[in-house]
Amino acid sequence: MALQKHINYDRQITTLHLLIQIRKAILCIRVNKYQMLLKMDYPFIHKVETRKKIILPVKQKTNGYTADHYEGRRTTFHSMIKLTVIIGQLFALNPVQGAWESDSSKLRFNYFTGRCAYTILTILCQVIFLNVLFLTRYFTISTASVTSNTTVVFFATNTTITILFLRIATEWPKLCHYIARIETIDPLYDKTLVRRCNISCILILLFAFLEHILAQMGGVVLVANCKPETSFYKGFITHNFPWIDVVIPYNPLLGILTQCLNFQCTFNWNFADVFVICISFYLTSRLEQVNKKIAAIKGKLVPSSFWRTIREDYNRATSLVRRVNDVIGSVIFISFANNLFFICLQLLHTLADGIKATPPCSVPDKRLFKGYEYAAYFAYSLIFLVLRSMTVSLIASRIHTASREPVYTLYEVPSPVYCIEVQRFIEQIHGETVALTGLQFFKVKRGIVLAIAGTIVTYELVLMQFAGVTPTASPLSEDA
């Protein structure tokens, strides 16, 4: 019985194996027949290896847009600040070679060039004719006063600014090359950046030129009205720059040189603020580009690799802020210190003298503005100084504000995609302060505006006591 079952089992296995072989044979016949039919109907099918590969043109895409979409929209640091640097070189600031070129790789610095020689000659002339000669008169003839101290500070600080920009010029090519490498990895797409920088530069310098004209107009009117017996030009020079003939006898060329140096100092005083504003525009735009990437995926499920890439972009932007701050920190310090001092001075003059006309030297009074030339200058200068200082402070403080923005989006990352990269990103934002500084003495944040205002009030009270100014209301008459 068992033997019979074993025989039946073997027969079943043999039959199944035979059926499998028959099925395979049928399939092979069908495949061969199909291939023969293909060769008969499509004789080129067996020459597949000789066919040419067809490559369809595919436009490369970046973030959902084609590369052509971004053509002409990329903004480089060199193209943004090009006009500002060129204007500065006209007044012996930042004497680098290649500023006119469109490629930052051509920037060079060399002491043995015409630009650098012009800067060094300007520094020597400013030191000799504006500082040494004035101090000679200051210590031998004049007595100490707020006005004389102001002149010392004005010429000394602006000579220092020229020297600081010469030092910046030695680091400028390396800084621009470093920024260019970052732009290669992570291009900046802000087509308004160049326009904002150029408009800010031109407007501030135009307002500064108007301030200079108002300052000189008072001297012109005074000489024409009070010194008709002397040569007009000589009277103007000796009135505005009374120290130049203390050691060196007066001559017209010396007067022209002194006027040019004085105009340079006026320009340098304002250019430091322009320089800080333009660089702040770029650094803020860098951080805001990262913020826009983060805001675009707010509430979405993204992998940890995305957060790692964004954090690396943020690291590049913050490292750039620190690198730039190392180069221009001295200019930031002297810019804020200069603005603070002269706001206090102009405010003191306004509180002490008020808005009143200068008495005439002749009757009838032939002056165009009837003696209000200096009053108009001090009022305009005070308003311009306050607005310019606030502009520098607020624009530079936007760097710190932009560096803190990502944390609000990171707090809202959904739990399913919350990862170690998000945690590291949050800790990095809270663990470092990204802002421009004045030689590490202060950080430029939004609160600095209120700090400067409080400092102005404090120093104004001290200056009023030093100058003996006690503005009080006039007593009421008995008839009132």
C-alpha positions in Angstrom: 0.0 0.0 0.0 2.8 2.4 0.9 4.6 1.3 -2.2 1.6 2.2 -4.4 1.3 5.7 -2.8 5.0 6.3 -3.5 4.6 5.3 -7.1 1.6 7.6 -7.6 3.5 10.5 -6.0 6.5 10.0 -8.4 4.1 10.0 -11.4 2.6 13.3 -10.2 6.0 14.9 -9.9 7.0 13.6 -13.3 3.8 14.9 -14.9 4.2 18.3 -13.3 7.8 18.6 -14.4 6.7 17.6 -18.0 4.0 20.3 -18.0 6.5 22.9 -16.9 8.9 22.0 -19.7 6.1 22.1 -22.3 5.1 25.5 -21.0 8.6 26.8 -21.3 8.9 25.5 -24.9 5.7 27.2 -25.9 6.9 30.5 -24.4 10.2 30.2 -26.3 8.3 29.5 -29.5 6.1 32.5 -29.0 9.0 34.8 -28.2 11.0 33.7 -31.2 8.0 34.1 -33.4 7.4 37.6 -32.1 11.0 38.6 -32.6 10.9 37.2 -36.2 7.7 39.2 -36.9 9.4 42.4 -35.5 12.4 41.9 -37.8 10.1 41.4 -40.8 8.0 44.5 -40.0 10.7 46.7 -38.5 14.0 45.7 -40.1 16.0 48.5 -38.3 15.3 47.0 -34.8 18.4 44.8 -34.8 20.6 47.8 -35.4 19.9 49.5 -32.1 23.6 49.8 -31.4 24.1 52.0 -34.4 21.4 54.5 -33.6 22.5 57.9 -32.4 21.7 59.1 -28.9 19.3 62.0 -29.0 19.9 64.6 -26.2 17.1 67.0 -25.6 18.1 70.5 -24.4 17.0 70.9 -20.8 17.3 74.3 -19.0 18.9 74.1 -15.6 16.5 75.1 -12.9 17.3 76.8 -9.6 14.7 76.9 -6.8 11.9 76.3 -9.4 13.1 79.0 -11.8 15.4 78.6 -14.9 18.9 80.1 -14.8 17.7 82.6 -17.4 15.2 83.9 -14.9 18.1 85.0 -12.6 20.2 86.5 -15.4 21.0 90.1 -14.5 19.4 89.8 -11.1 22.5 88.7 -9.2 23.9 91.5 -7.1 27.6 91.5 -6.1 29.1 93.4 -3.2 31.6 95.1 -5.6 28.9 96.3 -8.0 26.9 97.7 -5.1 29.6 99.7 -3.5 31.5 100.6 -6.7 30.2 104.1 -7.1 30.7 104.9 -3.4 34.4 103.7 -3.5 35.1 105.7 -6.7 33.6 108.9 -5.1 35.7 108.3 -2.0 38.9 108.0 -4.1 38.3 111.5 -5.4 38.8 112.7 -1.9 41.8 110.5 -1.1 39.8 107.7 0.6 40.2 103.9 0.1 43.0 104.1 -2.6 42.7 100.7 -4.1 43.3 99.8 -7.7 40.6 98.2 -9.9 37.7 100.1 -8.4 36.4 100.9 -11.9 36.5 97.3 -13.0 33.4 95.1 -12.9 35.3 92.1 -11.5 36.4 92.3 -7.9 39.2 89.9 -8.6 41.1 92.8 -10.2 41.2 94.8 -6.9 44.7 95.4 -5.7 46.5 97.6 -3.2 49.9 99.0 -3.7 51.7 101.8 -1.9 53.6 102.8 -5.1 50.6 104.1 -7.0 49.2 107.5 -7.8 46.1 106.9 -5.7 48.1 106.0 -2.7 50.5 108.9 -3.2 47.6 111.2 -3.4 46.2 109.8 -0.1 49.5 110.1 1.8 50.1 113.6 0.5 46.6 114.6 1.7 47.2 113.2 5.1 50.5 115.1 5.4 48.8 118.4 4.3 45.9 117.8 6.7 48.3 117.2 9.6 50.5 120.2 8.8 48.1 122.9 7.6 45.0 122.0 9.6 46.3 120.5 12.8 49.8 121.7 13.5 49.3 125.3 12.5 45.9 125.5 14.3 47.4 124.0 17.5 50.3 126.5 17.2 47.8 129.4 17.3 45.6 127.6 19.9 48.5 127.4 22.4 50.1 130.7 21.7 47.3 133.2 21.0 43.8 132.1 21.6 42.2 131.0 24.8 40.4 127.7 25.3 36.7 127.8 24.3 34.0 125.5 23.0 34.5 126.9 19.5 38.3 126.4 19.4 38.0 122.9 20.9 35.4 122.1 18.2 37.8 123.1 15.4 40.5 120.9 17.0 38.1 117.9 17.1 36.8 118.5 13.6 40.2 118.5 11.9 41.8 115.8 14.1 38.9 113.3 13.6 38.7 113.9 9.9 42.5 113.4 9.5 42.1 110.2 11.5 39.3 109.1 9.1 41.6 109.5 6.1 44.2 107.4 7.9 41.7 104.8 8.8 40.5 104.5 5.2 44.1 104.0 4.1 44.3 101.1 6.6 41.0 99.7 5.2 42.4 99.9 1.7 45.1 97.4 2.6 42.4 94.9 3.6 39.8 95.8 1.0 40.9 93.5 -1.8 41.1 90.5 0.5 37.7 91.3 1.9 36.1 91.7 -1.5 37.7 88.4 -2.7 36.3 86.7 0.4 32.8 88.0 -0.3 33.1 87.0 -4.0 33.8 83.4 -2.9 30.7 83.5 -0.7 28.6 84.9 -3.6 29.8 82.0 -5.8 28.4 79.5 -3.3 25.3 81.5 -2.4 24.5 84.3 -4.9 22.5 87.3 -3.7 19.4 88.2 -5.6 18.4 91.7 -4.5 18.1 93.9 -7.5 17.3 97.0 -5.4 20.6 96.9 -3.5 22.7 98.9 -5.9 20.0 101.5 -6.4 19.5 101.9 -2.6 23.3 102.3 -2.0 23.8 104.8 -4.8 20.8 106.9 -3.9 21.9 107.0 -0.2 25.4 108.0 -1.2 24.3 110.8 -3.5 21.6 112.2 -1.3 23.8 112.4 1.9 26.7 114.0 0.0 24.4 116.5 -1.6 22.9 117.5 1.7 26.5 117.7 3.1 27.5 120.0 0.2 24.6 122.3 1.0 25.7 122.3 4.6 29.2 123.3 3.5 27.8 126.2 1.4 25.7 127.5 4.3 28.8 127.4 6.5 30.9 129.4 4.0 28.1 131.8 3.2 28.2 133.4 6.6 31.9 134.2 6.2 31.4 135.6 2.7 28.6 137.9 3.8 30.6 139.0 6.9 33.7 139.9 4.9 31.8 141.7 2.2 29.8 143.7 4.8 32.4 144.3 7.5 35.8 144.4 5.6 35.3 146.3 2.4 38.8 147.9 2.6 40.6 144.6 2.3 40.9 142.1 -0.6 37.7 140.0 -0.6 39.5 136.6 -0.9 42.2 137.5 1.6 39.6 138.7 4.1 37.6 135.5 3.6 40.6 133.2 4.1 41.9 135.1 7.2 38.4 135.1 8.7 37.6 131.4 8.2 41.2 130.2 8.7 42.9 132.7 11.0 45.7 130.3 12.0 47.3 129.8 8.6 49.4 133.0 8.7 50.7 132.5 12.2 53.8 130.7 11.0 53.6 131.0 7.2 53.0 134.4 5.6 49.7 134.6 3.7 49.6 133.9 0.0 46.6 133.0 -2.3 47.9 129.5 -3.0 48.0 128.7 0.7 44.4 129.9 0.9 43.3 127.7 -2.0 45.1 124.7 -0.4 43.5 125.3 3.0 40.0 125.6 1.4 40.5 122.3 -0.5 41.6 120.5 2.7 38.7 121.9 4.6 36.3 120.7 1.9 37.9 117.3 2.1 37.4 117.1 5.8 33.7 118.1 5.4 33.3 115.3 2.8 35.2 112.7 4.9 33.0 113.5 7.9 29.9 112.5 5.9 31.5 109.7 3.8 32.2 107.6 6.9 28.4 107.5 7.5 27.7 106.7 3.9 30.2 103.9 3.9 28.7 102.3 7.0 25.2 102.6 5.5 26.0 100.9 2.2 27.8 98.0 3.9 24.9 97.6 6.3 22.5 97.4 3.3 24.5 94.5 1.9 24.9 92.5 5.2 21.2 93.0 6.0 20.2 91.7 2.5 22.4 88.7 3.1 20.6 87.7 6.3 17.1 88.6 4.9 17.7 86.2 1.9 18.2 83.4 4.5 15.1 84.6 6.3 13.0 84.5 3.1 14.0 80.8 2.5 12.9 79.9 6.0 9.7 81.8 5.7 8.8 80.1 2.5 8.6 76.6 4.2 6.9 77.8 7.3 4.5 75.0 8.5 5.7 72.5 5.9 7.3 69.1 6.4 10.9 69.3 5.2 13.8 66.9 5.8 16.7 67.6 8.2 19.0 68.1 5.2 17.1 71.3 4.3 17.7 72.7 7.8 21.4 71.8 7.6 21.7 73.7 4.3 19.8 76.7 5.7 22.0 76.7 8.8 25.1 76.7 6.7 23.8 79.7 4.7 23.1 81.5 8.0 26.7 80.6 9.2 28.1 82.1 6.0 26.1 85.3 6.5 27.1 85.7 10.2 30.7 84.9 9.5 30.7 87.7 6.8 29.3 90.2 9.4 32.2 89.4 11.7 34.7 89.6 9.0 33.5 93.0 7.7 33.3 94.3 11.3 37.0 93.5 11.8 37.8 95.7 8.9 35.5 98.7 9.4 35.0 98.6 13.1 37.3 101.7 13.6 35.3 103.7 11.1 32.0 102.8 12.9 33.5 103.9 16.2 34.7 107.3 14.9 31.5 107.8 12.9 29.2 107.5 16.0 31.6 109.4 18.2 31.8 112.3 15.7 28.1 112.5 15.3 27.5 112.5 19.1 30.0 115.3 19.7 28.8 117.6 17.0 25.1 117.1 17.8 25.9 118.2 21.3 27.8 121.2 20.0 25.2 122.3 17.5 22.4 121.9 20.1 24.5 123.9 22.6 24.9 126.7 20.1 21.2 126.7 19.4 20.3 126.8 23.1 22.9 129.4 23.9 22.4 131.9 21.1 19.0 131.0 19.8 17.8 131.8 16.3 18.8 135.4 15.9 20.5 137.6 13.4 24.1 138.8 13.5 24.4 142.6 14.0 25.2 144.5 10.8 28.5 146.3 10.4 27.1 149.1 8.1 23.9 151.0 7.7 21.9 150.4 5.7 22.1 146.6 6.0 22.8 145.2 2.5 23.0 141.6 3.6 20.9 139.2 1.6 19.5 137.3 4.6 19.8 140.2 7.0 22.3 138.5 9.3 20.5 135.1 9.6 23.2 133.2 7.6 24.8 131.6 10.6 21.5 130.9 12.3 20.3 129.1 9.1 23.5 127.1 9.1 23.3 126.0 12.7 19.6 125.1 12.4 20.2 123.1 9.1 23.3 121.5 10.5 21.6 120.3 13.6 18.6 118.8 11.7 20.9 117.2 9.2 23.2 115.7 11.9 20.3 114.3 13.8 18.7 112.7 10.8 22.0 111.4 9.5 22.9 109.8 12.8 19.5 108.2 13.2 19.7 106.8 9.6 23.1 105.3 10.3 22.0 103.8 13.6 18.7 102.4 12.3 20.1 100.9 9.1 23.1 99.4 10.8 20.9 97.9 13.6 18.8 96.0 11.0 21.7 93.5 10.8 21.1 92.4 14.4 17.3 92.4 13.9 17.6 90.3 10.7 19.9 87.8 12.5 17.2 87.1 15.1 14.2 86.7 12.7 14.7 82.9 11.9 14.1 81.9 15.5 10.4 82.7 15.4 9.9 80.4 12.4 12.0 77.7 14.0 9.8 77.7 17.1 6.9 76.7 14.8 8.5 73.7 13.2 6.1 70.7 13.3 7.0 68.0 15.8 7.3 65.2 13.1 10.2 67.1 11.4 11.8 68.6 14.5 15.4 67.4 14.4 18.8 68.0 15.9 19.6 70.5 13.1 16.7 72.7 14.1 17.8 72.5 17.7 21.3 73.5 16.8 20.0 76.4 14.7 18.0 77.8 17.6 20.9 77.5 20.0 23.2 79.2 17.6 20.9 82.2 17.2 20.5 82.6 20.9 24.1 81.9 21.6 25.7 84.7 19.5 25.1 88.4 18.9 25.4 89.2 15.3 25.8 93.0 14.9 28.3 95.6 13.8 30.4 97.1 16.6 32.5 100.1 17.2 35.8 98.5 18.1 33.9 96.1 20.4 33.0 99.1 22.7 29.4 99.0 21.7 27.1 96.9 19.5 24.8 98.6 17.0 21.3 97.5 17.9 17.9 99.2 17.8 18.3 100.4 21.4 21.4 102.4 20.5 19.2 105.3 19.3 17.7 105.7 22.8 21.1 105.3 24.3 22.5 108.0 22.1 19.6 110.3 23.0 20.2 109.8 26.7 23.9 110.5 26.3 23.2 113.7 24.4 21.0 115.0 27.2 23.7 114.1 29.8 26.6 115.7 27.9 24.5 118.7 26.9 23.9 119.6 30.6 27.7 119.3 31.2 28.5 121.5 28.2 26.0 124.1 29.2 27.7 124.3 32.6 31.1 124.4 31.0 30.1 127.2 28.7 28.1 129.1 31.3 24.8 128.8 29.4 21.8 129.1 31.6 18.7 129.6 29.4 15.9 130.9 31.4 12.5 132.4 30.5 12.4 136.2 30.3 10.6 137.7 33.2 7.1 138.9 32.6 6.6 142.7 32.6 4.3 144.2 35.2 1.9 145.3 32.4 1.4 141.8 31.2 
